[in-house]
């Protein structure tokens, strides 16, 4: 049963690989943008 579930999960992930990649990139860009804003704001006060 576990092998079937693992096979089904991997197949499902492979089918949605584009969506997973877009989500990872969007998350990375959001974190990068917030970090850049905070660093810029901190440098403005000095």
mmCIF entry with sequence, helices, sheets and N, C-alpha, C, O atoms, coordinates in Angstrom:
data_MODEL
# 
_entry.id   MODEL 
# 
_entity.id                         1 
_entity.type                       polymer 
_entity.pdbx_number_of_molecules   1 
# 
_entity_poly.entity_id                      1 
_entity_poly.type                           'polypeptide(L)' 
_entity_poly.nstd_linkage                   no 
_entity_poly.nstd_monomer                   no 
_entity_poly.pdbx_seq_one_letter_code       
;(UNK)(UNK)(UNK)(UNK)(UNK)(UNK)(UNK)(UNK)(UNK)(UNK)(UNK)(UNK)(UNK)(UNK)(UNK)(UNK)
(UNK)(UNK)(UNK)(UNK)(UNK)(UNK)(UNK)(UNK)(UNK)(UNK)(UNK)(UNK)(UNK)(UNK)(UNK)(UNK)
(UNK)(UNK)(UNK)(UNK)(UNK)(UNK)(UNK)(UNK)(UNK)(UNK)(UNK)(UNK)(UNK)(UNK)
;
_entity_poly.pdbx_seq_one_letter_code_can   XXXXXXXXXXXXXXXXXXXXXXXXXXXXXXXXXXXXXXXXXXXXXX 
_entity_poly.pdbx_strand_id                 A 
# 
loop_
_entity_poly_seq.entity_id 
_entity_poly_seq.num 
_entity_poly_seq.mon_id 
_entity_poly_seq.hetero 
1 1  UNK n 
1 2  UNK n 
1 3  UNK n 
1 4  UNK n 
1 5  UNK n 
1 6  UNK n 
1 7  UNK n 
1 8  UNK n 
1 9  UNK n 
1 10 UNK n 
1 11 UNK n 
1 12 UNK n 
1 13 UNK n 
1 14 UNK n 
1 15 UNK n 
1 16 UNK n 
1 17 UNK n 
1 18 UNK n 
1 19 UNK n 
1 20 UNK n 
1 21 UNK n 
1 22 UNK n 
1 23 UNK n 
1 24 UNK n 
1 25 UNK n 
1 26 UNK n 
1 27 UNK n 
1 28 UNK n 
1 29 UNK n 
1 30 UNK n 
1 31 UNK n 
1 32 UNK n 
1 33 UNK n 
1 34 UNK n 
1 35 UNK n 
1 36 UNK n 
1 37 UNK n 
1 38 UNK n 
1 39 UNK n 
1 40 UNK n 
1 41 UNK n 
1 42 UNK n 
1 43 UNK n 
1 44 UNK n 
1 45 UNK n 
1 46 UNK n 
# 
_struct_asym.id          A 
_struct_asym.entity_id   1 
# 
loop_
_struct_conf.conf_type_id 
_struct_conf.id 
_struct_conf.pdbx_PDB_helix_id 
_struct_conf.beg_label_comp_id 
_struct_conf.beg_label_asym_id 
_struct_conf.beg_label_seq_id 
_struct_conf.pdbx_beg_PDB_ins_code 
_struct_conf.end_label_comp_id 
_struct_conf.end_label_asym_id 
_struct_conf.end_label_seq_id 
_struct_conf.pdbx_end_PDB_ins_code 
_struct_conf.beg_auth_comp_id 
_struct_conf.beg_auth_asym_id 
_struct_conf.beg_auth_seq_id 
_struct_conf.end_auth_comp_id 
_struct_conf.end_auth_asym_id 
_struct_conf.end_auth_seq_id 
_struct_conf.pdbx_PDB_helix_class 
_struct_conf.details 
_struct_conf.pdbx_PDB_helix_length 
HELX_P HELX_P1 AA1 UNK A 2  ? UNK A 15 ? UNK A 2  UNK A 15 1 ? 14 
HELX_P HELX_P2 AA2 UNK A 17 ? UNK A 45 ? UNK A 17 UNK A 45 1 ? 29 
# 
_struct_conf_type.id          HELX_P 
_struct_conf_type.criteria    ? 
_struct_conf_type.reference   ? 
# 
loop_
_atom_site.group_PDB 
_atom_site.id 
_atom_site.type_symbol 
_atom_site.label_atom_id 
_atom_site.label_alt_id 
_atom_site.label_comp_id 
_atom_site.label_asym_id 
_atom_site.label_entity_id 
_atom_site.label_seq_id 
_atom_site.pdbx_PDB_ins_code 
_atom_site.Cartn_x 
_atom_site.Cartn_y 
_atom_site.Cartn_z 
_atom_site.occupancy 
_atom_site.B_iso_or_equiv 
_atom_site.pdbx_formal_charge 
_atom_site.auth_seq_id 
_atom_site.auth_comp_id 
_atom_site.auth_asym_id 
_atom_site.auth_atom_id 
_atom_site.pdbx_PDB_model_num 
ATOM 1   N N  . UNK A 1 1  ? 0.828  -1.198 0.000   1.00 0.00 ? 1  UNK A N  1 
ATOM 2   C CA . UNK A 1 1  ? 0.000  0.000  0.000   1.00 0.00 ? 1  UNK A CA 1 
ATOM 3   C C  . UNK A 1 1  ? 0.866  1.253  0.000   1.00 0.00 ? 1  UNK A C  1 
ATOM 4   O O  . UNK A 1 1  ? 0.554  2.216  -0.700  1.00 0.00 ? 1  UNK A O  1 
ATOM 5   N N  . UNK A 1 2  ? 1.954  1.256  0.778   1.00 0.00 ? 2  UNK A N  1 
ATOM 6   C CA . UNK A 1 2  ? 2.802  2.432  0.854   1.00 0.00 ? 2  UNK A CA 1 
ATOM 7   C C  . UNK A 1 2  ? 3.481  2.731  -0.475  1.00 0.00 ? 2  UNK A C  1 
ATOM 8   O O  . UNK A 1 2  ? 3.643  3.894  -0.845  1.00 0.00 ? 2  UNK A O  1 
ATOM 9   N N  . UNK A 1 3  ? 3.874  1.692  -1.188  1.00 0.00 ? 3  UNK A N  1 
ATOM 10  C CA . UNK A 1 3  ? 4.514  1.910  -2.493  1.00 0.00 ? 3  UNK A CA 1 
ATOM 11  C C  . UNK A 1 3  ? 3.536  2.509  -3.482  1.00 0.00 ? 3  UNK A C  1 
ATOM 12  O O  . UNK A 1 3  ? 3.908  3.370  -4.280  1.00 0.00 ? 3  UNK A O  1 
ATOM 13  N N  . UNK A 1 4  ? 2.300  2.069  -3.440  1.00 0.00 ? 4  UNK A N  1 
ATOM 14  C CA . UNK A 1 4  ? 1.289  2.629  -4.340  1.00 0.00 ? 4  UNK A CA 1 
ATOM 15  C C  . UNK A 1 4  ? 1.043  4.097  -4.019  1.00 0.00 ? 4  UNK A C  1 
ATOM 16  O O  . UNK A 1 4  ? 0.895  4.920  -4.923  1.00 0.00 ? 4  UNK A O  1 
ATOM 17  N N  . UNK A 1 5  ? 1.000  4.419  -2.749  1.00 0.00 ? 5  UNK A N  1 
ATOM 18  C CA . UNK A 1 5  ? 0.788  5.799  -2.341  1.00 0.00 ? 5  UNK A CA 1 
ATOM 19  C C  . UNK A 1 5  ? 1.963  6.671  -2.760  1.00 0.00 ? 5  UNK A C  1 
ATOM 20  O O  . UNK A 1 5  ? 1.771  7.787  -3.242  1.00 0.00 ? 5  UNK A O  1 
ATOM 21  N N  . UNK A 1 6  ? 3.179  6.165  -2.578  1.00 0.00 ? 6  UNK A N  1 
ATOM 22  C CA . UNK A 1 6  ? 4.368  6.907  -2.986  1.00 0.00 ? 6  UNK A CA 1 
ATOM 23  C C  . UNK A 1 6  ? 4.390  7.111  -4.495  1.00 0.00 ? 6  UNK A C  1 
ATOM 24  O O  . UNK A 1 6  ? 4.710  8.200  -4.970  1.00 0.00 ? 6  UNK A O  1 
ATOM 25  N N  . UNK A 1 7  ? 4.056  6.081  -5.244  1.00 0.00 ? 7  UNK A N  1 
ATOM 26  C CA . UNK A 1 7  ? 4.017  6.185  -6.702  1.00 0.00 ? 7  UNK A CA 1 
ATOM 27  C C  . UNK A 1 7  ? 2.967  7.217  -7.144  1.00 0.00 ? 7  UNK A C  1 
ATOM 28  O O  . UNK A 1 7  ? 3.226  8.030  -8.032  1.00 0.00 ? 7  UNK A O  1 
ATOM 29  N N  . UNK A 1 8  ? 1.802  7.179  -6.528  1.00 0.00 ? 8  UNK A N  1 
ATOM 30  C CA . UNK A 1 8  ? 0.739  8.127  -6.849  1.00 0.00 ? 8  UNK A CA 1 
ATOM 31  C C  . UNK A 1 8  ? 1.160  9.555  -6.502  1.00 0.00 ? 8  UNK A C  1 
ATOM 32  O O  . UNK A 1 8  ? 0.879  10.480 -7.264  1.00 0.00 ? 8  UNK A O  1 
ATOM 33  N N  . UNK A 1 9  ? 1.832  9.746  -5.361  1.00 0.00 ? 9  UNK A N  1 
ATOM 34  C CA . UNK A 1 9  ? 2.283  11.073 -4.936  1.00 0.00 ? 9  UNK A CA 1 
ATOM 35  C C  . UNK A 1 9  ? 3.321  11.626 -5.899  1.00 0.00 ? 9  UNK A C  1 
ATOM 36  O O  . UNK A 1 9  ? 3.248  12.789 -6.296  1.00 0.00 ? 9  UNK A O  1 
ATOM 37  N N  . UNK A 1 10 ? 4.293  10.793 -6.278  1.00 0.00 ? 10 UNK A N  1 
ATOM 38  C CA . UNK A 1 10 ? 5.329  11.248 -7.202  1.00 0.00 ? 10 UNK A CA 1 
ATOM 39  C C  . UNK A 1 10 ? 4.752  11.560 -8.579  1.00 0.00 ? 10 UNK A C  1 
ATOM 40  O O  . UNK A 1 10 ? 5.160  12.533 -9.214  1.00 0.00 ? 10 UNK A O  1 
ATOM 41  N N  . UNK A 1 11 ? 3.825  10.759 -9.038  1.00 0.00 ? 11 UNK A N  1 
ATOM 42  C CA . UNK A 1 11 ? 3.186  11.016 -10.327 1.00 0.00 ? 11 UNK A CA 1 
ATOM 43  C C  . UNK A 1 11 ? 2.399  12.321 -10.283 1.00 0.00 ? 11 UNK A C  1 
ATOM 44  O O  . UNK A 1 11 ? 2.435  13.105 -11.232 1.00 0.00 ? 11 UNK A O  1 
ATOM 45  N N  . UNK A 1 12 ? 1.698  12.551 -9.195  1.00 0.00 ? 12 UNK A N  1 
ATOM 46  C CA . UNK A 1 12 ? 0.923  13.780 -9.042  1.00 0.00 ? 12 UNK A CA 1 
ATOM 47  C C  . UNK A 1 12 ? 1.839  15.003 -8.991  1.00 0.00 ? 12 UNK A C  1 
ATOM 48  O O  . UNK A 1 12 ? 1.528  16.040 -9.577  1.00 0.00 ? 12 UNK A O  1 
ATOM 49  N N  . UNK A 1 13 ? 2.972  14.878 -8.286  1.00 0.00 ? 13 UNK A N  1 
ATOM 50  C CA . UNK A 1 13 ? 3.920  15.988 -8.204  1.00 0.00 ? 13 UNK A CA 1 
ATOM 51  C C  . UNK A 1 13 ? 4.537  16.263 -9.567  1.00 0.00 ? 13 UNK A C  1 
ATOM 52  O O  . UNK A 1 13 ? 4.723  17.420 -9.944  1.00 0.00 ? 13 UNK A O  1 
ATOM 53  N N  . UNK A 1 14 ? 4.853  15.215 -10.300 1.00 0.00 ? 14 UNK A N  1 
ATOM 54  C CA . UNK A 1 14 ? 5.441  15.386 -11.627 1.00 0.00 ? 14 UNK A CA 1 
ATOM 55  C C  . UNK A 1 14 ? 4.467  16.095 -12.560 1.00 0.00 ? 14 UNK A C  1 
ATOM 56  O O  . UNK A 1 14 ? 4.878  16.911 -13.385 1.00 0.00 ? 14 UNK A O  1 
ATOM 57  N N  . UNK A 1 15 ? 3.184  15.789 -12.433 1.00 0.00 ? 15 UNK A N  1 
ATOM 58  C CA . UNK A 1 15 ? 2.177  16.442 -13.268 1.00 0.00 ? 15 UNK A CA 1 
ATOM 59  C C  . UNK A 1 15 ? 2.068  17.933 -12.953 1.00 0.00 ? 15 UNK A C  1 
ATOM 60  O O  . UNK A 1 15 ? 1.812  18.743 -13.843 1.00 0.00 ? 15 UNK A O  1 
ATOM 61  N N  . UNK A 1 16 ? 2.258  18.283 -11.710 1.00 0.00 ? 16 UNK A N  1 
ATOM 62  C CA . UNK A 1 16 ? 2.098  19.678 -11.282 1.00 0.00 ? 16 UNK A CA 1 
ATOM 63  C C  . UNK A 1 16 ? 3.446  20.380 -11.108 1.00 0.00 ? 16 UNK A C  1 
ATOM 64  O O  . UNK A 1 16 ? 3.537  21.356 -10.362 1.00 0.00 ? 16 UNK A O  1 
ATOM 65  N N  . UNK A 1 17 ? 4.477  19.906 -11.774 1.00 0.00 ? 17 UNK A N  1 
ATOM 66  C CA . UNK A 1 17 ? 5.816  20.445 -11.591 1.00 0.00 ? 17 UNK A CA 1 
ATOM 67  C C  . UNK A 1 17 ? 5.885  21.930 -11.947 1.00 0.00 ? 17 UNK A C  1 
ATOM 68  O O  . UNK A 1 17 ? 6.584  22.689 -11.275 1.00 0.00 ? 17 UNK A O  1 
ATOM 69  N N  . UNK A 1 18 ? 5.181  22.350 -12.977 1.00 0.00 ? 18 UNK A N  1 
ATOM 70  C CA . UNK A 1 18 ? 5.173  23.771 -13.345 1.00 0.00 ? 18 UNK A CA 1 
ATOM 71  C C  . UNK A 1 18 ? 4.599  24.648 -12.248 1.00 0.00 ? 18 UNK A C  1 
ATOM 72  O O  . UNK A 1 18 ? 5.150  25.703 -11.932 1.00 0.00 ? 18 UNK A O  1 
ATOM 73  N N  . UNK A 1 19 ? 3.500  24.214 -11.673 1.00 0.00 ? 19 UNK A N  1 
ATOM 74  C CA . UNK A 1 19 ? 2.871  24.981 -10.601 1.00 0.00 ? 19 UNK A CA 1 
ATOM 75  C C  . UNK A 1 19 ? 3.752  25.011 -9.354  1.00 0.00 ? 19 UNK A C  1 
ATOM 76  O O  . UNK A 1 19 ? 3.838  26.033 -8.673  1.00 0.00 ? 19 UNK A O  1 
ATOM 77  N N  . UNK A 1 20 ? 4.404  23.890 -9.059  1.00 0.00 ? 20 UNK A N  1 
ATOM 78  C CA . UNK A 1 20 ? 5.298  23.836 -7.903  1.00 0.00 ? 20 UNK A CA 1 
ATOM 79  C C  . UNK A 1 20 ? 6.482  24.777 -8.111  1.00 0.00 ? 20 UNK A C  1 
ATOM 80  O O  . UNK A 1 20 ? 6.885  25.485 -7.189  1.00 0.00 ? 20 UNK A O  1 
ATOM 81  N N  . UNK A 1 21 ? 7.038  24.783 -9.320  1.00 0.00 ? 21 UNK A N  1 
ATOM 82  C CA . UNK A 1 21 ? 8.169  25.661 -9.622  1.00 0.00 ? 21 UNK A CA 1 
ATOM 83  C C  . UNK A 1 21 ? 7.758  27.125 -9.526  1.00 0.00 ? 21 UNK A C  1 
ATOM 84  O O  . UNK A 1 21 ? 8.498  27.939 -8.973  1.00 0.00 ? 21 UNK A O  1 
ATOM 85  N N  . UNK A 1 22 ? 6.592  27.467 -10.056 1.00 0.00 ? 22 UNK A N  1 
ATOM 86  C CA . UNK A 1 22 ? 6.121  28.860 -9.979  1.00 0.00 ? 22 UNK A CA 1 
ATOM 87  C C  . UNK A 1 22 ? 5.904  29.288 -8.532  1.00 0.00 ? 22 UNK A C  1 
ATOM 88  O O  . UNK A 1 22 ? 6.207  30.426 -8.175  1.00 0.00 ? 22 UNK A O  1 
ATOM 89  N N  . UNK A 1 23 ? 5.389  28.399 -7.701  1.00 0.00 ? 23 UNK A N  1 
ATOM 90  C CA . UNK A 1 23 ? 5.174  28.714 -6.296  1.00 0.00 ? 23 UNK A CA 1 
ATOM 91  C C  . UNK A 1 23 ? 6.500  28.945 -5.580  1.00 0.00 ? 23 UNK A C  1 
ATOM 92  O O  . UNK A 1 23 ? 6.620  29.873 -4.781  1.00 0.00 ? 23 UNK A O  1 
ATOM 93  N N  . UNK A 1 24 ? 7.493  28.107 -5.861  1.00 0.00 ? 24 UNK A N  1 
ATOM 94  C CA . UNK A 1 24 ? 8.812  28.270 -5.241  1.00 0.00 ? 24 UNK A CA 1 
ATOM 95  C C  . UNK A 1 24 ? 9.442  29.596 -5.660  1.00 0.00 ? 24 UNK A C  1 
ATOM 96  O O  . UNK A 1 24 ? 10.004 30.308 -4.828  1.00 0.00 ? 24 UNK A O  1 
ATOM 97  N N  . UNK A 1 25 ? 9.352  29.925 -6.933  1.00 0.00 ? 25 UNK A N  1 
ATOM 98  C CA . UNK A 1 25 ? 9.943  31.174 -7.421  1.00 0.00 ? 25 UNK A CA 1 
ATOM 99  C C  . UNK A 1 25 ? 9.217  32.375 -6.827  1.00 0.00 ? 25 UNK A C  1 
ATOM 100 O O  . UNK A 1 25 ? 9.858  33.349 -6.432  1.00 0.00 ? 25 UNK A O  1 
ATOM 101 N N  . UNK A 1 26 ? 7.897  32.318 -6.760  1.00 0.00 ? 26 UNK A N  1 
ATOM 102 C CA . UNK A 1 26 ? 7.130  33.422 -6.186  1.00 0.00 ? 26 UNK A CA 1 
ATOM 103 C C  . UNK A 1 26 ? 7.459  33.620 -4.710  1.00 0.00 ? 26 UNK A C  1 
ATOM 104 O O  . UNK A 1 26 ? 7.574  34.756 -4.249  1.00 0.00 ? 26 UNK A O  1 
ATOM 105 N N  . UNK A 1 27 ? 7.612  32.535 -3.970  1.00 0.00 ? 27 UNK A N  1 
ATOM 106 C CA . UNK A 1 27 ? 7.966  32.627 -2.556  1.00 0.00 ? 27 UNK A CA 1 
ATOM 107 C C  . UNK A 1 27 ? 9.351  33.243 -2.394  1.00 0.00 ? 27 UNK A C  1 
ATOM 108 O O  . UNK A 1 27 ? 9.553  34.119 -1.553  1.00 0.00 ? 27 UNK A O  1 
ATOM 109 N N  . UNK A 1 28 ? 10.305 32.782 -3.203  1.00 0.00 ? 28 UNK A N  1 
ATOM 110 C CA . UNK A 1 28 ? 11.659 33.322 -3.141  1.00 0.00 ? 28 UNK A CA 1 
ATOM 111 C C  . UNK A 1 28 ? 11.669 34.815 -3.456  1.00 0.00 ? 28 UNK A C  1 
ATOM 112 O O  . UNK A 1 28 ? 12.327 35.588 -2.760  1.00 0.00 ? 28 UNK A O  1 
ATOM 113 N N  . UNK A 1 29 ? 10.953 35.223 -4.490  1.00 0.00 ? 29 UNK A N  1 
ATOM 114 C CA . UNK A 1 29 ? 10.916 36.642 -4.856  1.00 0.00 ? 29 UNK A CA 1 
ATOM 115 C C  . UNK A 1 29 ? 10.255 37.486 -3.769  1.00 0.00 ? 29 UNK A C  1 
ATOM 116 O O  . UNK A 1 29 ? 10.697 38.603 -3.502  1.00 0.00 ? 29 UNK A O  1 
ATOM 117 N N  . UNK A 1 30 ? 9.212  36.970 -3.144  1.00 0.00 ? 30 UNK A N  1 
ATOM 118 C CA . UNK A 1 30 ? 8.547  37.710 -2.077  1.00 0.00 ? 30 UNK A CA 1 
ATOM 119 C C  . UNK A 1 30 ? 9.473  37.899 -0.881  1.00 0.00 ? 30 UNK A C  1 
ATOM 120 O O  . UNK A 1 30 ? 9.543  38.994 -0.323  1.00 0.00 ? 30 UNK A O  1 
ATOM 121 N N  . UNK A 1 31 ? 10.182 36.851 -0.480  1.00 0.00 ? 31 UNK A N  1 
ATOM 122 C CA . UNK A 1 31 ? 11.113 36.957 0.641   1.00 0.00 ? 31 UNK A CA 1 
ATOM 123 C C  . UNK A 1 31 ? 12.252 37.911 0.285   1.00 0.00 ? 31 UNK A C  1 
ATOM 124 O O  . UNK A 1 31 ? 12.662 38.725 1.112   1.00 0.00 ? 31 UNK A O  1 
ATOM 125 N N  . UNK A 1 32 ? 12.758 37.813 -0.931  1.00 0.00 ? 32 UNK A N  1 
ATOM 126 C CA . UNK A 1 32 ? 13.832 38.693 -1.381  1.00 0.00 ? 32 UNK A CA 1 
ATOM 127 C C  . UNK A 1 32 ? 13.371 40.157 -1.372  1.00 0.00 ? 32 UNK A C  1 
ATOM 128 O O  . UNK A 1 32 ? 14.111 41.036 -0.929  1.00 0.00 ? 32 UNK A O  1 
ATOM 129 N N  . UNK A 1 33 ? 12.163 40.418 -1.855  1.00 0.00 ? 33 UNK A N  1 
ATOM 130 C CA . UNK A 1 33 ? 11.630 41.773 -1.912  1.00 0.00 ? 33 UNK A CA 1 
ATOM 131 C C  . UNK A 1 33 ? 11.463 42.356 -0.510  1.00 0.00 ? 33 UNK A C  1 
ATOM 132 O O  . UNK A 1 33 ? 11.836 43.505 -0.271  1.00 0.00 ? 33 UNK A O  1 
ATOM 133 N N  . UNK A 1 34 ? 10.911 41.583 0.411   1.00 0.00 ? 34 UNK A N  1 
ATOM 134 C CA . UNK A 1 34 ? 10.711 42.073 1.779   1.00 0.00 ? 34 UNK A CA 1 
ATOM 135 C C  . UNK A 1 34 ? 12.061 42.331 2.444   1.00 0.00 ? 34 UNK A C  1 
ATOM 136 O O  . UNK A 1 34 ? 12.221 43.330 3.145   1.00 0.00 ? 34 UNK A O  1 
ATOM 137 N N  . UNK A 1 35 ? 13.031 41.445 2.233   1.00 0.00 ? 35 UNK A N  1 
ATOM 138 C CA . UNK A 1 35 ? 14.362 41.642 2.803   1.00 0.00 ? 35 UNK A CA 1 
ATOM 139 C C  . UNK A 1 35 ? 15.017 42.896 2.244   1.00 0.00 ? 35 UNK A C  1 
ATOM 140 O O  . UNK A 1 35 ? 15.631 43.663 2.985   1.00 0.00 ? 35 UNK A O  1 
ATOM 141 N N  . UNK A 1 36 ? 14.887 43.103 0.945   1.00 0.00 ? 36 UNK A N  1 
ATOM 142 C CA . UNK A 1 36 ? 15.468 44.294 0.321   1.00 0.00 ? 36 UNK A CA 1 
ATOM 143 C C  . UNK A 1 36 ? 14.825 45.569 0.870   1.00 0.00 ? 36 UNK A C  1 
ATOM 144 O O  . UNK A 1 36 ? 15.525 46.549 1.127   1.00 0.00 ? 36 UNK A O  1 
ATOM 145 N N  . UNK A 1 37 ? 13.521 45.570 1.049   1.00 0.00 ? 37 UNK A N  1 
ATOM 146 C CA . UNK A 1 37 ? 12.827 46.739 1.597   1.00 0.00 ? 37 UNK A CA 1 
ATOM 147 C C  . UNK A 1 37 ? 13.309 47.019 3.022   1.00 0.00 ? 37 UNK A C  1 
ATOM 148 O O  . UNK A 1 37 ? 13.570 48.170 3.374   1.00 0.00 ? 37 UNK A O  1 
ATOM 149 N N  . UNK A 1 38 ? 13.427 45.979 3.835   1.00 0.00 ? 38 UNK A N  1 
ATOM 150 C CA . UNK A 1 38 ? 13.869 46.181 5.223   1.00 0.00 ? 38 UNK A CA 1 
ATOM 151 C C  . UNK A 1 38 ? 15.310 46.692 5.275   1.00 0.00 ? 38 UNK A C  1 
ATOM 152 O O  . UNK A 1 38 ? 15.624 47.570 6.078   1.00 0.00 ? 38 UNK A O  1 
ATOM 153 N N  . UNK A 1 39 ? 16.179 46.155 4.436   1.00 0.00 ? 39 UNK A N  1 
ATOM 154 C CA . UNK A 1 39 ? 17.565 46.634 4.420   1.00 0.00 ? 39 UNK A CA 1 
ATOM 155 C C  . UNK A 1 39 ? 17.640 48.071 3.933   1.00 0.00 ? 39 UNK A C  1 
ATOM 156 O O  . UNK A 1 39 ? 18.394 48.871 4.487   1.00 0.00 ? 39 UNK A O  1 
ATOM 157 N N  . UNK A 1 40 ? 16.880 48.408 2.917   1.00 0.00 ? 40 UNK A N  1 
ATOM 158 C CA . UNK A 1 40 ? 16.873 49.767 2.394   1.00 0.00 ? 40 UNK A CA 1 
ATOM 159 C C  . UNK A 1 40 ? 16.347 50.740 3.448   1.00 0.00 ? 40 UNK A C  1 
ATOM 160 O O  . UNK A 1 40 ? 16.890 51.831 3.620   1.00 0.00 ? 40 UNK A O  1 
ATOM 161 N N  . UNK A 1 41 ? 15.291 50.340 4.148   1.00 0.00 ? 41 UNK A N  1 
ATOM 162 C CA . UNK A 1 41 ? 14.712 51.191 5.190   1.00 0.00 ? 41 UNK A CA 1 
ATOM 163 C C  . UNK A 1 41 ? 15.716 51.404 6.330   1.00 0.00 ? 41 UNK A C  1 
ATOM 164 O O  . UNK A 1 41 ? 15.831 52.509 6.860   1.00 0.00 ? 41 UNK A O  1 
ATOM 165 N N  . UNK A 1 42 ? 16.433 50.356 6.700   1.00 0.00 ? 42 UNK A N  1 
ATOM 166 C CA . UNK A 1 42 ? 17.416 50.460 7.774   1.00 0.00 ? 42 UNK A CA 1 
ATOM 167 C C  . UNK A 1 42 ? 18.572 51.396 7.367   1.00 0.00 ? 42 UNK A C  1 
ATOM 168 O O  . UNK A 1 42 ? 19.073 52.161 8.191   1.00 0.00 ? 42 UNK A O  1 
ATOM 169 N N  . UNK A 1 43 ? 18.977 51.329 6.125   1.00 0.00 ? 43 UNK A N  1 
ATOM 170 C CA . UNK A 1 43 ? 20.054 52.190 5.655   1.00 0.00 ? 43 UNK A CA 1 
ATOM 171 C C  . UNK A 1 43 ? 19.614 53.649 5.542   1.00 0.00 ? 43 UNK A C  1 
ATOM 172 O O  . UNK A 1 43 ? 20.448 54.549 5.643   1.00 0.00 ? 43 UNK A O  1 
ATOM 173 N N  . UNK A 1 44 ? 18.334 53.897 5.337   1.00 0.00 ? 44 UNK A N  1 
ATOM 174 C CA . UNK A 1 44 ? 17.846 55.274 5.218   1.00 0.00 ? 44 UNK A CA 1 
ATOM 175 C C  . UNK A 1 44 ? 17.897 55.996 6.576   1.00 0.00 ? 44 UNK A C  1 
ATOM 176 O O  . UNK A 1 44 ? 18.066 57.215 6.622   1.00 0.00 ? 44 UNK A O  1 
ATOM 177 N N  . UNK A 1 45 ? 17.752 55.253 7.667   1.00 0.00 ? 45 UNK A N  1 
ATOM 178 C CA . UNK A 1 45 ? 17.741 55.880 8.990   1.00 0.00 ? 45 UNK A CA 1 
ATOM 179 C C  . UNK A 1 45 ? 19.144 56.202 9.493   1.00 0.00 ? 45 UNK A C  1 
ATOM 180 O O  . UNK A 1 45 ? 19.297 56.969 10.444  1.00 0.00 ? 45 UNK A O  1 
ATOM 181 N N  . UNK A 1 46 ? 20.162 55.632 8.873   1.00 0.00 ? 46 UNK A N  1 
ATOM 182 C CA . UNK A 1 46 ? 21.527 55.891 9.356   1.00 0.00 ? 46 UNK A CA 1 
ATOM 183 C C  . UNK A 1 46 ? 22.075 57.202 8.837   1.00 0.00 ? 46 UNK A C  1 
ATOM 184 O O  . UNK A 1 46 ? 23.209 57.565 9.150   1.00 0.00 ? 46 UNK A O  1 
# 
